[in-house]
Each structure stands twice: as C-alpha cells, then as structure tokens.
Amino acid sequence: MNKETQEHKKSLESQLQYAKQQDQILAKIEEKLHKMKGIAEFARDFQLSINEKNKLNTRLNELKEEVSLLEKQLQPIVH
C-alpha cells in the first residue's frame, strides 16, 4: 500500500469511528425522548395530583437537560 492509500484508509477509518460515536449519541437521545413520551402519555391518560404532576415535570426537565447535553456532543468540533 502506498502512502496516499494508507492516509486515505486512515481517514476513512477515522470517519467511520466518528460516525459510530454519533450513532451512539443519537441512540441515547432517542432513548431519552422515548422516556419523555412515556411520561407525557402517562400524564395525559391519568388524573394526577399536583404533587405527582410536579414530580413528572421535574423528571421531564431532567431528561430535557440530558438531551440538550447529548445534542451538544453532536456538534462538530471546529479547529
């Protein structure tokens, strides 16, 4: 393998690793969004006390923050 081919292969492997990392982050985001949907559906389907609603809202906000942090990891790094 010549030097140019090796560099191209290394570049492709790096891109593949980056794509895998992005995919893992997206999977975590999807999981958290699914949990948020479950909470919202539960709240829709049942009459809840104010205390229960507050607890669910707190959990939704925690999940929202976690999603936000994960989304920041998706941003490409600019040098």
mmCIF file of the N, C-alpha and C atoms, coordinates in Angstrom:
data_MODEL
# 
_entry.id   MODEL 
# 
loop_
_atom_site.group_PDB 
_atom_site.id 
_atom_site.type_symbol 
_atom_site.label_atom_id 
_atom_site.label_alt_id 
_atom_site.label_comp_id 
_atom_site.label_asym_id 
_atom_site.label_entity_id 
_atom_site.label_seq_id 
_atom_site.pdbx_PDB_ins_code 
_atom_site.Cartn_x 
_atom_site.Cartn_y 
_atom_site.Cartn_z 
_atom_site.occupancy 
_atom_site.B_iso_or_equiv 
_atom_site.pdbx_formal_charge 
_atom_site.auth_seq_id 
_atom_site.auth_comp_id 
_atom_site.auth_asym_id 
_atom_site.auth_atom_id 
_atom_site.pdbx_PDB_model_num 
ATOM 1   N N  . MET A 1 1  ? 0.844   -1.172 0.000  1.00 0.00 ? 1  MET A N  1 
ATOM 2   C CA . MET A 1 1  ? 0.000   0.000  0.000  1.00 0.00 ? 1  MET A CA 1 
ATOM 3   C C  . MET A 1 1  ? 0.897   1.245  0.000  1.00 0.00 ? 1  MET A C  1 
ATOM 4   N N  . ASN A 1 2  ? 0.603   2.153  -0.889 1.00 0.00 ? 2  ASN A N  1 
ATOM 5   C CA . ASN A 1 2  ? 1.412   3.363  -0.917 1.00 0.00 ? 2  ASN A CA 1 
ATOM 6   C C  . ASN A 1 2  ? 0.937   4.331  0.170  1.00 0.00 ? 2  ASN A C  1 
ATOM 7   N N  . LYS A 1 3  ? 1.718   5.394  0.362  1.00 0.00 ? 3  LYS A N  1 
ATOM 8   C CA . LYS A 1 3  ? 1.438   6.348  1.438  1.00 0.00 ? 3  LYS A CA 1 
ATOM 9   C C  . LYS A 1 3  ? 0.074   7.016  1.268  1.00 0.00 ? 3  LYS A C  1 
ATOM 10  N N  . GLU A 1 4  ? -0.277  7.369  0.051  1.00 0.00 ? 4  GLU A N  1 
ATOM 11  C CA . GLU A 1 4  ? -1.567  8.034  -0.208 1.00 0.00 ? 4  GLU A CA 1 
ATOM 12  C C  . GLU A 1 4  ? -2.737  7.113  0.128  1.00 0.00 ? 4  GLU A C  1 
ATOM 13  N N  . THR A 1 5  ? -2.631  5.865  -0.240 1.00 0.00 ? 5  THR A N  1 
ATOM 14  C CA . THR A 1 5  ? -3.673  4.879  0.049  1.00 0.00 ? 5  THR A CA 1 
ATOM 15  C C  . THR A 1 5  ? -3.807  4.665  1.554  1.00 0.00 ? 5  THR A C  1 
ATOM 16  N N  . GLN A 1 6  ? -2.664  4.599  2.249  1.00 0.00 ? 6  GLN A N  1 
ATOM 17  C CA . GLN A 1 6  ? -2.690  4.419  3.697  1.00 0.00 ? 6  GLN A CA 1 
ATOM 18  C C  . GLN A 1 6  ? -3.352  5.617  4.386  1.00 0.00 ? 6  GLN A C  1 
ATOM 19  N N  . GLU A 1 7  ? -3.038  6.804  3.931  1.00 0.00 ? 7  GLU A N  1 
ATOM 20  C CA . GLU A 1 7  ? -3.636  8.007  4.512  1.00 0.00 ? 7  GLU A CA 1 
ATOM 21  C C  . GLU A 1 7  ? -5.141  8.046  4.252  1.00 0.00 ? 7  GLU A C  1 
ATOM 22  N N  . HIS A 1 8  ? -5.539  7.637  3.053  1.00 0.00 ? 8  HIS A N  1 
ATOM 23  C CA . HIS A 1 8  ? -6.969  7.604  2.714  1.00 0.00 ? 8  HIS A CA 1 
ATOM 24  C C  . HIS A 1 8  ? -7.692  6.584  3.594  1.00 0.00 ? 8  HIS A C  1 
ATOM 25  N N  . LYS A 1 9  ? -7.066  5.421  3.780  1.00 0.00 ? 9  LYS A N  1 
ATOM 26  C CA . LYS A 1 9  ? -7.654  4.386  4.628  1.00 0.00 ? 9  LYS A CA 1 
ATOM 27  C C  . LYS A 1 9  ? -7.778  4.892  6.067  1.00 0.00 ? 9  LYS A C  1 
ATOM 28  N N  . LYS A 1 10 ? -6.747  5.547  6.553  1.00 0.00 ? 10 LYS A N  1 
ATOM 29  C CA . LYS A 1 10 ? -6.763  6.080  7.910  1.00 0.00 ? 10 LYS A CA 1 
ATOM 30  C C  . LYS A 1 10 ? -7.862  7.140  8.058  1.00 0.00 ? 10 LYS A C  1 
ATOM 31  N N  . SER A 1 11 ? -8.022  7.976  7.052  1.00 0.00 ? 11 SER A N  1 
ATOM 32  C CA . SER A 1 11 ? -9.067  8.999  7.064  1.00 0.00 ? 11 SER A CA 1 
ATOM 33  C C  . SER A 1 11 ? -10.453 8.361  7.096  1.00 0.00 ? 11 SER A C  1 
ATOM 34  N N  . LEU A 1 12 ? -10.648 7.329  6.285  1.00 0.00 ? 12 LEU A N  1 
ATOM 35  C CA . LEU A 1 12 ? -11.943 6.637  6.257  1.00 0.00 ? 12 LEU A CA 1 
ATOM 36  C C  . LEU A 1 12 ? -12.238 5.946  7.586  1.00 0.00 ? 12 LEU A C  1 
ATOM 37  N N  . GLU A 1 13 ? -11.219 5.349  8.186  1.00 0.00 ? 13 GLU A N  1 
ATOM 38  C CA . GLU A 1 13 ? -11.400 4.697  9.485  1.00 0.00 ? 13 GLU A CA 1 
ATOM 39  C C  . GLU A 1 13 ? -11.762 5.720  10.556 1.00 0.00 ? 13 GLU A C  1 
ATOM 40  N N  . SER A 1 14 ? -11.142 6.879  10.484 1.00 0.00 ? 14 SER A N  1 
ATOM 41  C CA . SER A 1 14 ? -11.449 7.957  11.422 1.00 0.00 ? 14 SER A CA 1 
ATOM 42  C C  . SER A 1 14 ? -12.892 8.422  11.243 1.00 0.00 ? 14 SER A C  1 
ATOM 43  N N  . GLN A 1 15 ? -13.322 8.578  10.006 1.00 0.00 ? 15 GLN A N  1 
ATOM 44  C CA . GLN A 1 15 ? -14.697 8.992  9.723  1.00 0.00 ? 15 GLN A CA 1 
ATOM 45  C C  . GLN A 1 15 ? -15.691 7.942  10.210 1.00 0.00 ? 15 GLN A C  1 
ATOM 46  N N  . LEU A 1 16 ? -15.340 6.680  10.040 1.00 0.00 ? 16 LEU A N  1 
ATOM 47  C CA . LEU A 1 16 ? -16.214 5.599  10.496 1.00 0.00 ? 16 LEU A CA 1 
ATOM 48  C C  . LEU A 1 16 ? -16.338 5.622  12.015 1.00 0.00 ? 16 LEU A C  1 
ATOM 49  N N  . GLN A 1 17 ? -15.229 5.821  12.712 1.00 0.00 ? 17 GLN A N  1 
ATOM 50  C CA . GLN A 1 17 ? -15.255 5.897  14.174 1.00 0.00 ? 17 GLN A CA 1 
ATOM 51  C C  . GLN A 1 17 ? -16.123 7.067  14.632 1.00 0.00 ? 17 GLN A C  1 
ATOM 52  N N  . TYR A 1 18 ? -15.982 8.204  13.965 1.00 0.00 ? 18 TYR A N  1 
ATOM 53  C CA . TYR A 1 18 ? -16.782 9.391  14.289 1.00 0.00 ? 18 TYR A CA 1 
ATOM 54  C C  . TYR A 1 18 ? -18.270 9.099  14.082 1.00 0.00 ? 18 TYR A C  1 
ATOM 55  N N  . ALA A 1 19 ? -18.595 8.450  12.981 1.00 0.00 ? 19 ALA A N  1 
ATOM 56  C CA . ALA A 1 19 ? -19.997 8.121  12.691 1.00 0.00 ? 19 ALA A CA 1 
ATOM 57  C C  . ALA A 1 19 ? -20.559 7.168  13.745 1.00 0.00 ? 19 ALA A C  1 
ATOM 58  N N  . LYS A 1 20 ? -19.763 6.217  14.191 1.00 0.00 ? 20 LYS A N  1 
ATOM 59  C CA . LYS A 1 20 ? -20.216 5.290  15.227 1.00 0.00 ? 20 LYS A CA 1 
ATOM 60  C C  . LYS A 1 20 ? -20.493 6.028  16.536 1.00 0.00 ? 20 LYS A C  1 
ATOM 61  N N  . GLN A 1 21 ? -19.617 6.964  16.878 1.00 0.00 ? 21 GLN A N  1 
ATOM 62  C CA . GLN A 1 21 ? -19.817 7.741  18.098 1.00 0.00 ? 21 GLN A CA 1 
ATOM 63  C C  . GLN A 1 21 ? -21.090 8.578  17.995 1.00 0.00 ? 21 GLN A C  1 
ATOM 64  N N  . GLN A 1 22 ? -21.302 9.188  16.847 1.00 0.00 ? 22 GLN A N  1 
ATOM 65  C CA . GLN A 1 22 ? -22.504 9.990  16.639 1.00 0.00 ? 22 GLN A CA 1 
ATOM 66  C C  . GLN A 1 22 ? -23.750 9.114  16.743 1.00 0.00 ? 22 GLN A C  1 
ATOM 67  N N  . ASP A 1 23 ? -23.667 7.911  16.196 1.00 0.00 ? 23 ASP A N  1 
ATOM 68  C CA . ASP A 1 23 ? -24.796 6.981  16.248 1.00 0.00 ? 23 ASP A CA 1 
ATOM 69  C C  . ASP A 1 23 ? -25.120 6.604  17.690 1.00 0.00 ? 23 ASP A C  1 
ATOM 70  N N  . GLN A 1 24 ? -24.099 6.395  18.504 1.00 0.00 ? 24 GLN A N  1 
ATOM 71  C CA . GLN A 1 24 ? -24.324 6.064  19.913 1.00 0.00 ? 24 GLN A CA 1 
ATOM 72  C C  . GLN A 1 24 ? -25.003 7.221  20.640 1.00 0.00 ? 24 GLN A C  1 
ATOM 73  N N  . ILE A 1 25 ? -24.573 8.433  20.350 1.00 0.00 ? 25 ILE A N  1 
ATOM 74  C CA . ILE A 1 25 ? -25.181 9.606  20.978 1.00 0.00 ? 25 ILE A CA 1 
ATOM 75  C C  . ILE A 1 25 ? -26.645 9.714  20.553 1.00 0.00 ? 25 ILE A C  1 
ATOM 76  N N  . LEU A 1 26 ? -26.907 9.525  19.271 1.00 0.00 ? 26 LEU A N  1 
ATOM 77  C CA . LEU A 1 26 ? -28.287 9.597  18.771 1.00 0.00 ? 26 LEU A CA 1 
ATOM 78  C C  . LEU A 1 26 ? -29.165 8.518  19.407 1.00 0.00 ? 26 LEU A C  1 
ATOM 79  N N  . ALA A 1 27 ? -28.606 7.347  19.635 1.00 0.00 ? 27 ALA A N  1 
ATOM 80  C CA . ALA A 1 27 ? -29.366 6.273  20.279 1.00 0.00 ? 27 ALA A CA 1 
ATOM 81  C C  . ALA A 1 27 ? -29.730 6.663  21.711 1.00 0.00 ? 27 ALA A C  1 
ATOM 82  N N  . LYS A 1 28 ? -28.795 7.314  22.419 1.00 0.00 ? 28 LYS A N  1 
ATOM 83  C CA . LYS A 1 28 ? -29.084 7.772  23.778 1.00 0.00 ? 28 LYS A CA 1 
ATOM 84  C C  . LYS A 1 28 ? -30.166 8.847  23.769 1.00 0.00 ? 28 LYS A C  1 
ATOM 85  N N  . ILE A 1 29 ? -30.087 9.751  22.796 1.00 0.00 ? 29 ILE A N  1 
ATOM 86  C CA . ILE A 1 29 ? -31.110 10.796 22.679 1.00 0.00 ? 29 ILE A CA 1 
ATOM 87  C C  . ILE A 1 29 ? -32.472 10.162 22.419 1.00 0.00 ? 29 ILE A C  1 
ATOM 88  N N  . GLU A 1 30 ? -32.499 9.203  21.513 1.00 0.00 ? 30 GLU A N  1 
ATOM 89  C CA . GLU A 1 30 ? -33.761 8.531  21.192 1.00 0.00 ? 30 GLU A CA 1 
ATOM 90  C C  . GLU A 1 30 ? -34.351 7.855  22.432 1.00 0.00 ? 30 GLU A C  1 
ATOM 91  N N  . GLU A 1 31 ? -33.512 7.234  23.231 1.00 0.00 ? 31 GLU A N  1 
ATOM 92  C CA . GLU A 1 31 ? -33.968 6.566  24.450 1.00 0.00 ? 31 GLU A CA 1 
ATOM 93  C C  . GLU A 1 31 ? -34.593 7.569  25.419 1.00 0.00 ? 31 GLU A C  1 
ATOM 94  N N  . LYS A 1 32 ? -33.950 8.710  25.580 1.00 0.00 ? 32 LYS A N  1 
ATOM 95  C CA . LYS A 1 32 ? -34.463 9.725  26.499 1.00 0.00 ? 32 LYS A CA 1 
ATOM 96  C C  . LYS A 1 32 ? -35.769 10.338 25.981 1.00 0.00 ? 32 LYS A C  1 
ATOM 97  N N  . LEU A 1 33 ? -35.847 10.558 24.678 1.00 0.00 ? 33 LEU A N  1 
ATOM 98  C CA . LEU A 1 33 ? -37.081 11.081 24.096 1.00 0.00 ? 33 LEU A CA 1 
ATOM 99  C C  . LEU A 1 33 ? -38.223 10.083 24.256 1.00 0.00 ? 33 LEU A C  1 
ATOM 100 N N  . HIS A 1 34 ? -37.913 8.808  24.130 1.00 0.00 ? 34 HIS A N  1 
ATOM 101 C CA . HIS A 1 34 ? -38.929 7.766  24.319 1.00 0.00 ? 34 HIS A CA 1 
ATOM 102 C C  . HIS A 1 34 ? -39.449 7.793  25.763 1.00 0.00 ? 34 HIS A C  1 
ATOM 103 N N  . LYS A 1 35 ? -38.533 7.981  26.722 1.00 0.00 ? 35 LYS A N  1 
ATOM 104 C CA . LYS A 1 35 ? -38.952 8.083  28.123 1.00 0.00 ? 35 LYS A CA 1 
ATOM 105 C C  . LYS A 1 35 ? -39.847 9.303  28.327 1.00 0.00 ? 35 LYS A C  1 
ATOM 106 N N  . MET A 1 36 ? -39.469 10.415 27.690 1.00 0.00 ? 36 MET A N  1 
ATOM 107 C CA . MET A 1 36 ? -40.265 11.636 27.812 1.00 0.00 ? 36 MET A CA 1 
ATOM 108 C C  . MET A 1 36 ? -41.665 11.429 27.247 1.00 0.00 ? 36 MET A C  1 
ATOM 109 N N  . LYS A 1 37 ? -41.745 10.733 26.130 1.00 0.00 ? 37 LYS A N  1 
ATOM 110 C CA . LYS A 1 37 ? -43.046 10.449 25.529 1.00 0.00 ? 37 LYS A CA 1 
ATOM 111 C C  . LYS A 1 37 ? -43.890 9.604  26.477 1.00 0.00 ? 37 LYS A C  1 
ATOM 112 N N  . GLY A 1 38 ? -43.264 8.615  27.098 1.00 0.00 ? 38 GLY A N  1 
ATOM 113 C CA . GLY A 1 38 ? -43.985 7.759  28.043 1.00 0.00 ? 38 GLY A CA 1 
ATOM 114 C C  . GLY A 1 38 ? -44.538 8.550  29.216 1.00 0.00 ? 38 GLY A C  1 
ATOM 115 N N  . ILE A 1 39 ? -43.742 9.470  29.726 1.00 0.00 ? 39 ILE A N  1 
ATOM 116 C CA . ILE A 1 39 ? -44.195 10.309 30.833 1.00 0.00 ? 39 ILE A CA 1 
ATOM 117 C C  . ILE A 1 39 ? -45.373 11.175 30.395 1.00 0.00 ? 39 ILE A C  1 
ATOM 118 N N  . ALA A 1 40 ? -45.260 11.781 29.217 1.00 0.00 ? 40 ALA A N  1 
ATOM 119 C CA . ALA A 1 40 ? -46.322 12.650 28.706 1.00 0.00 ? 40 ALA A CA 1 
ATOM 120 C C  . ALA A 1 40 ? -47.614 11.855 28.492 1.00 0.00 ? 40 ALA A C  1 
ATOM 121 N N  . GLU A 1 41 ? -47.507 10.661 27.951 1.00 0.00 ? 41 GLU A N  1 
ATOM 122 C CA . GLU A 1 41 ? -48.694 9.833  27.731 1.00 0.00 ? 41 GLU A CA 1 
ATOM 123 C C  . GLU A 1 41 ? -49.320 9.408  29.055 1.00 0.00 ? 41 GLU A C  1 
ATOM 124 N N  . PHE A 1 42 ? -48.480 9.084  30.019 1.00 0.00 ? 42 PHE A N  1 
ATOM 125 C CA . PHE A 1 42 ? -48.981 8.710  31.341 1.00 0.00 ? 42 PHE A CA 1 
ATOM 126 C C  . PHE A 1 42 ? -49.754 9.878  31.952 1.00 0.00 ? 42 PHE A C  1 
ATOM 127 N N  . ALA A 1 43 ? -49.171 11.073 31.868 1.00 0.00 ? 43 ALA A N  1 
ATOM 128 C CA . ALA A 1 43 ? -49.823 12.264 32.426 1.00 0.00 ? 43 ALA A CA 1 
ATOM 129 C C  . ALA A 1 43 ? -51.142 12.562 31.708 1.00 0.00 ? 43 ALA A C  1 
ATOM 130 N N  . ARG A 1 44 ? -51.166 12.281 30.416 1.00 0.00 ? 44 ARG A N  1 
ATOM 131 C CA . ARG A 1 44 ? -52.386 12.513 29.630 1.00 0.00 ? 44 ARG A CA 1 
ATOM 132 C C  . ARG A 1 44 ? -53.493 11.536 30.022 1.00 0.00 ? 44 ARG A C  1 
ATOM 133 N N  . ASP A 1 45 ? -53.111 10.321 30.296 1.00 0.00 ? 45 ASP A N  1 
ATOM 134 C CA . ASP A 1 45 ? -54.094 9.254  30.484 1.00 0.00 ? 45 ASP A CA 1 
ATOM 135 C C  . ASP A 1 45 ? -54.632 9.116  31.911 1.00 0.00 ? 45 ASP A C  1 
ATOM 136 N N  . PHE A 1 46 ? -53.975 9.740  32.883 1.00 0.00 ? 46 PHE A N  1 
ATOM 137 C CA . PHE A 1 46 ? -54.398 9.579  34.272 1.00 0.00 ? 46 PHE A CA 1 
ATOM 138 C C  . PHE A 1 46 ? -54.575 10.936 34.934 1.00 0.00 ? 46 PHE A C  1 
ATOM 139 N N  . GLN A 1 47 ? -55.522 10.992 35.837 1.00 0.00 ? 47 GLN A N  1 
ATOM 140 C CA . GLN A 1 47 ? -55.682 12.211 36.636 1.00 0.00 ? 47 GLN A CA 1 
ATOM 141 C C  . GLN A 1 47 ? -54.648 12.146 37.741 1.00 0.00 ? 47 GLN A C  1 
ATOM 142 N N  . LEU A 1 48 ? -53.799 13.149 37.767 1.00 0.00 ? 48 LEU A N  1 
ATOM 143 C CA . LEU A 1 48 ? -52.696 13.154 38.723 1.00 0.00 ? 48 LEU A CA 1 
ATOM 144 C C  . LEU A 1 48 ? -52.850 14.305 39.702 1.00 0.00 ? 48 LEU A C  1 
ATOM 145 N N  . SER A 1 49 ? -52.318 14.099 40.884 1.00 0.00 ? 49 SER A N  1 
ATOM 146 C CA . SER A 1 49 ? -52.305 15.183 41.865 1.00 0.00 ? 49 SER A CA 1 
ATOM 147 C C  . SER A 1 49 ? -51.248 16.210 41.444 1.00 0.00 ? 49 SER A C  1 
ATOM 148 N N  . ILE A 1 50 ? -51.322 17.368 42.050 1.00 0.00 ? 50 ILE A N  1 
ATOM 149 C CA . ILE A 1 50 ? -50.347 18.421 41.764 1.00 0.00 ? 50 ILE A CA 1 
ATOM 150 C C  . ILE A 1 50 ? -48.933 17.905 42.075 1.00 0.00 ? 50 ILE A C  1 
ATOM 151 N N  . ASN A 1 51 ? -48.803 17.198 43.174 1.00 0.00 ? 51 ASN A N  1 
ATOM 152 C CA . ASN A 1 51 ? -47.503 16.661 43.571 1.00 0.00 ? 51 ASN A CA 1 
ATOM 153 C C  . ASN A 1 51 ? -46.969 15.679 42.520 1.00 0.00 ? 51 ASN A C  1 
ATOM 154 N N  . GLU A 1 52 ? -47.841 14.807 42.042 1.00 0.00 ? 52 GLU A N  1 
ATOM 155 C CA . GLU A 1 52 ? -47.438 13.851 41.003 1.00 0.00 ? 52 GLU A CA 1 
ATOM 156 C C  . GLU A 1 52 ? -47.050 14.573 39.710 1.00 0.00 ? 52 GLU A C  1 
ATOM 157 N N  . LYS A 1 53 ? -47.830 15.583 39.353 1.00 0.00 ? 53 LYS A N  1 
ATOM 158 C CA . LYS A 1 53 ? -47.516 16.367 38.151 1.00 0.00 ? 53 LYS A CA 1 
ATOM 159 C C  . LYS A 1 53 ? -46.165 17.066 38.289 1.00 0.00 ? 53 LYS A C  1 
ATOM 160 N N  . ASN A 1 54 ? -45.915 17.613 39.467 1.00 0.00 ? 54 ASN A N  1 
ATOM 161 C CA . ASN A 1 54 ? -44.637 18.285 39.700 1.00 0.00 ? 54 ASN A CA 1 
ATOM 162 C C  . ASN A 1 54 ? -43.458 17.316 39.581 1.00 0.00 ? 54 ASN A C  1 
ATOM 163 N N  . LYS A 1 55 ? -43.640 16.112 40.116 1.00 0.00 ? 55 LYS A N  1 
ATOM 164 C CA . LYS A 1 55 ? -42.583 15.106 40.015 1.00 0.00 ? 55 LYS A CA 1 
ATOM 165 C C  . LYS A 1 55 ? -42.323 14.731 38.555 1.00 0.00 ? 55 LYS A C  1 
ATOM 166 N N  . LEU A 1 56 ? -43.399 14.562 37.800 1.00 0.00 ? 56 LEU A N  1 
ATOM 167 C CA . LEU A 1 56 ? -43.246 14.219 36.391 1.00 0.00 ? 56 LEU A CA 1 
ATOM 168 C C  . LEU A 1 56 ? -42.608 15.365 35.610 1.00 0.00 ? 56 LEU A C  1 
ATOM 169 N N  . ASN A 1 57 ? -43.006 16.594 35.922 1.00 0.00 ? 57 ASN A N  1 
ATOM 170 C CA . ASN A 1 57 ? -42.399 17.747 35.263 1.00 0.00 ? 57 ASN A CA 1 
ATOM 171 C C  . ASN A 1 57 ? -40.914 17.853 35.584 1.00 0.00 ? 57 ASN A C  1 
ATOM 172 N N  . THR A 1 58 ? -40.562 17.562 36.833 1.00 0.00 ? 58 THR A N  1 
ATOM 173 C CA . THR A 1 58 ? -39.147 17.571 37.218 1.00 0.00 ? 58 THR A CA 1 
ATOM 174 C C  . THR A 1 58 ? -38.381 16.532 36.419 1.00 0.00 ? 58 THR A C  1 
ATOM 175 N N  . ARG A 1 59 ? -38.958 15.352 36.293 1.00 0.00 ? 59 ARG A N  1 
ATOM 176 C CA . ARG A 1 59 ? -38.288 14.287 35.527 1.00 0.00 ? 59 ARG A CA 1 
ATOM 177 C C  . ARG A 1 59 ? -38.179 14.674 34.057 1.00 0.00 ? 59 ARG A C  1 
ATOM 178 N N  . LEU A 1 60 ? -39.229 15.263 33.503 1.00 0.00 ? 60 LEU A N  1 
ATOM 179 C CA . LEU A 1 60 ? -39.173 15.716 32.106 1.00 0.00 ? 60 LEU A CA 1 
ATOM 180 C C  . LEU A 1 60 ? -38.075 16.749 31.914 1.00 0.00 ? 60 LEU A C  1 
ATOM 181 N N  . ASN A 1 61 ? -37.951 17.671 32.850 1.00 0.00 ? 61 ASN A N  1 
ATOM 182 C CA . ASN A 1 61 ? -36.910 18.687 32.744 1.00 0.00 ? 61 ASN A CA 1 
ATOM 183 C C  . ASN A 1 61 ? -35.509 18.082 32.849 1.00 0.00 ? 61 ASN A C  1 
ATOM 184 N N  . GLU A 1 62 ? -35.359 17.070 33.700 1.00 0.00 ? 62 GLU A N  1 
ATOM 185 C CA . GLU A 1 62 ? -34.067 16.382 33.803 1.00 0.00 ? 62 GLU A CA 1 
ATOM 186 C C  . GLU A 1 62 ? -33.721 15.713 32.477 1.00 0.00 ? 62 GLU A C  1 
ATOM 187 N N  . LEU A 1 63 ? -34.687 15.023 31.912 1.00 0.00 ? 63 LEU A N  1 
ATOM 188 C CA . LEU A 1 63 ? -34.459 14.358 30.629 1.00 0.00 ? 63 LEU A CA 1 
ATOM 189 C C  . LEU A 1 63 ? -34.175 15.371 29.522 1.00 0.00 ? 63 LEU A C  1 
ATOM 190 N N  . LYS A 1 64 ? -34.878 16.480 29.544 1.00 0.00 ? 64 LYS A N  1 
ATOM 191 C CA . LYS A 1 64 ? -34.659 17.538 28.557 1.00 0.00 ? 64 LYS A CA 1 
ATOM 192 C C  . LYS A 1 64 ? -33.228 18.055 28.635 1.00 0.00 ? 64 LYS A C  1 
ATOM 193 N N  . GLU A 1 65 ? -32.733 18.247 29.846 1.00 0.00 ? 65 GLU A N  1 
ATOM 194 C CA . GLU A 1 65 ? -31.357 18.717 30.035 1.00 0.00 ? 65 GLU A CA 1 
ATOM 195 C C  . GLU A 1 65 ? -30.354 17.664 29.540 1.00 0.00 ? 65 GLU A C  1 
ATOM 196 N N  . GLU A 1 66 ? -30.628 16.407 29.819 1.00 0.00 ? 66 GLU A N  1 
ATOM 197 C CA . GLU A 1 66 ? -29.757 15.332 29.351 1.00 0.00 ? 66 GLU A CA 1 
ATOM 198 C C  . GLU A 1 66 ? -29.710 15.297 27.820 1.00 0.00 ? 66 GLU A C  1 
ATOM 199 N N  . VAL A 1 67 ? -30.864 15.479 27.184 1.00 0.00 ? 67 VAL A N  1 
ATOM 200 C CA . VAL A 1 67 ? -30.915 15.516 25.720 1.00 0.00 ? 67 VAL A CA 1 
ATOM 201 C C  . VAL A 1 67 ? -30.106 16.699 25.205 1.00 0.00 ? 67 VAL A C  1 
ATOM 202 N N  . SER A 1 68 ? -30.255 17.826 25.857 1.00 0.00 ? 68 SER A N  1 
ATOM 203 C CA . SER A 1 68 ? -29.526 19.019 25.443 1.00 0.00 ? 68 SER A CA 1 
ATOM 204 C C  . SER A 1 68 ? -28.016 18.803 25.519 1.00 0.00 ? 68 SER A C  1 
ATOM 205 N N  . LEU A 1 69 ? -27.561 18.175 26.586 1.00 0.00 ? 69 LEU A N  1 
ATOM 206 C CA . LEU A 1 69 ? -26.132 17.886 26.729 1.00 0.00 ? 69 LEU A CA 1 
ATOM 207 C C  . LEU A 1 69 ? -25.651 16.913 25.653 1.00 0.00 ? 69 LEU A C  1 
ATOM 208 N N  . LEU A 1 70 ? -26.458 15.936 25.349 1.00 0.00 ? 70 LEU A N  1 
ATOM 209 C CA . LEU A 1 70 ? -26.103 14.982 24.294 1.00 0.00 ? 70 LEU A CA 1 
ATOM 210 C C  . LEU A 1 70 ? -26.073 15.669 22.932 1.00 0.00 ? 70 LEU A C  1 
ATOM 211 N N  . GLU A 1 71 ? -27.011 16.564 22.689 1.00 0.00 ? 71 GLU A N  1 
ATOM 212 C CA . GLU A 1 71 ? -27.040 17.291 21.420 1.00 0.00 ? 71 GLU A CA 1 
ATOM 213 C C  . GLU A 1 71 ? -25.777 18.118 21.228 1.00 0.00 ? 71 GLU A C  1 
ATOM 214 N N  . LYS A 1 72 ? -25.260 18.664 22.309 1.00 0.00 ? 72 LYS A N  1 
ATOM 215 C CA . LYS A 1 72 ? -24.020 19.436 22.225 1.00 0.00 ? 72 LYS A CA 1 
ATOM 216 C C  . LYS A 1 72 ? -22.853 18.554 21.795 1.00 0.00 ? 72 LYS A C  1 
ATOM 217 N N  . GLN A 1 73 ? -22.894 17.284 22.176 1.00 0.00 ? 73 GLN A N  1 
ATOM 218 C CA . GLN A 1 73 ? -21.840 16.354 21.771 1.00 0.00 ? 73 GLN A CA 1 
ATOM 219 C C  . GLN A 1 73 ? -21.901 16.051 20.277 1.00 0.00 ? 73 GLN A C  1 
ATOM 220 N N  . LEU A 1 74 ? -23.041 16.276 19.672 1.00 0.00 ? 74 LEU A N  1 
ATOM 221 C CA . LEU A 1 74 ? -23.187 16.041 18.238 1.00 0.00 ? 74 LEU A CA 1 
ATOM 222 C C  . LEU A 1 74 ? -22.579 17.151 17.399 1.00 0.00 ? 74 LEU A C  1 
ATOM 223 N N  . GLN A 1 75 ? -22.368 18.312 18.009 1.00 0.00 ? 75 GLN A N  1 
ATOM 224 C CA . GLN A 1 75 ? -21.834 19.444 17.265 1.00 0.00 ? 75 GLN A CA 1 
ATOM 225 C C  . GLN A 1 75 ? -20.401 19.145 16.827 1.00 0.00 ? 75 GLN A C  1 
ATOM 226 N N  . PRO A 1 76 ? -20.089 19.365 15.570 1.00 0.00 ? 76 PRO A N  1 
ATOM 227 C CA . PRO A 1 76 ? -18.720 19.110 15.120 1.00 0.00 ? 76 PRO A CA 1 
ATOM 228 C C  . PRO A 1 76 ? -17.740 20.090 15.760 1.00 0.00 ? 76 PRO A C  1 
ATOM 229 N N  . ILE A 1 77 ? -16.560 19.605 16.010 1.00 0.00 ? 77 ILE A N  1 
ATOM 230 C CA . ILE A 1 77 ? -15.507 20.424 16.590 1.00 0.00 ? 77 ILE A CA 1 
ATOM 231 C C  . ILE A 1 77 ? -14.798 21.163 15.465 1.00 0.00 ? 77 ILE A C  1 
ATOM 232 N N  . VAL A 1 78 ? -14.744 22.479 15.573 1.00 0.00 ? 78 VAL A N  1 
ATOM 233 C CA . VAL A 1 78 ? -14.099 23.292 14.554 1.00 0.00 ? 78 VAL A CA 1 
ATOM 234 C C  . VAL A 1 78 ? -12.739 23.733 15.072 1.00 0.00 ? 78 VAL A C  1 
ATOM 235 N N  . HIS A 1 79 ? -11.719 23.470 14.295 1.00 0.00 ? 79 HIS A N  1 
ATOM 236 C CA . HIS A 1 79 ? -10.364 23.864 14.699 1.00 0.00 ? 79 HIS A CA 1 
ATOM 237 C C  . HIS A 1 79 ? -9.959  25.119 13.978 1.00 0.00 ? 79 HIS A C  1 
# 
